Amino acid sequence: MYQNWAANFTVVAATVVAISCAVLVHYEGLLLLSTRLQRARGPRRIRVLYGILSLLGLHVCEIWIFGAVSWVLLQWPANGHITTAGAVAHPGILDAIYLSAVTFSTVGFGDLTPVGPIRFLFGTEALTGFVLIGWSASFTYLEMERFWRNA
């Protein structure tokens, strides 16, 4: 379907880099957050709020990683393009971040649609987002259990 193997390779390589960066940010962020939550004093309510806001911040960083990578890839037409209502769109960086957010969260509104090899990045981003959100949910459960057990 996509005969330009250089573009295919570029998209796959960029996807691997984006996934690696997002997972590394998530892992290191959870490690730091866990340490800080264990050392934190004060009302549990504040610590839980801090934990949830920190997790949201991690996910926003990961969305920006994928959005920035997609925006850079979209600068080379061989990598594909984005359509909106059937017409080719020329997305800015914030459009790429928006598409990344709806993909990462697996909402997928459908108002922007990737076409061409770039679809690999967005398809893989959805899987990555699903896994990282699940990881955050597990982390939150374990932290909440620890807070309640120590109450």
C-alpha positions, -999 to +999 in steps of 0.1 A: +000+000+000+028+025+009+056+020-015+079+046+000+100+024+023+121+054+035+089+070+048+077+037+063+110+032+081+110+068+093+076+065+108+083+032+125+116+045+139+100+077+151+072+056+167+098+035+186+115+067+198+082+082+209+071+050+228+105+047+244+104+083+256+068+081+268+074+049+288+106+063+303+088+095+313+060+074+329+083+050+347+106+077+361+076+099+369+059+071+389+091+063+407+095+100+417+058+103+426+059+071+447+089+084+467+074+118+472+041+104+483+058+081+509+077+110+524+048+135+523+032+146+555-001+163+560-037+154+552-042+123+530-067+142+509-039+166+498-015+137+491-042+120+469-049+152+451-012+157+445-009+121+432-038+124+408-026+158+395+009+145+390-004+115+370-024+139+348+007+159+343+026+128+332+000+119+307+000+154+293+038+152+289+034+119+271+007+133+248+030+162+239+058+137+231+036+119+206+021+152+193+055+167+187+068+136+169+037+134+147+040+171+139+076+167+129+067+136+108+039+155+091+064+181+078+075+155+052+046+147+029+058+112+022+050+103+058+013+110+053-011+138+061-041+147+082-076+151+067-105+170+082-140+165+066-123+147+037-100+176+029-063+177+035-055+197+066-023+214+074-021+210+111-002+233+134+016+220+165-015+224+186-036+204+161-011+176+163-012+177+201-050+176+200-050+146+176-024+130+199-047+136+230-078+120+214-057+091+202-037+086+234-069+086+254-086+063+228-115+088+225-109+092+188-134+119+178-127+114+141-127+151+132-090+147+122-079+116+104-044+104+097-037+091+062-006+073+050+023+058+069+017+082+098-013+060+108+012+035+123+023+062+148-013+070+158-024+034+160+005+025+182+000+056+203-036+044+211-022+011+224+006+029+244-019+054+259-042+025+269-013+007+286+000+038+304-034+049+316-039+013+330-005+015+346-016+048+363-048+033+375-029+004+390-005+028+407-033+049+420-051+018+434-019+006+452-012+041+466-048+045+479-046+010+494-014+020+512-030+053+524-061+035+538-041+008+554-019+033+572-049+054+584 
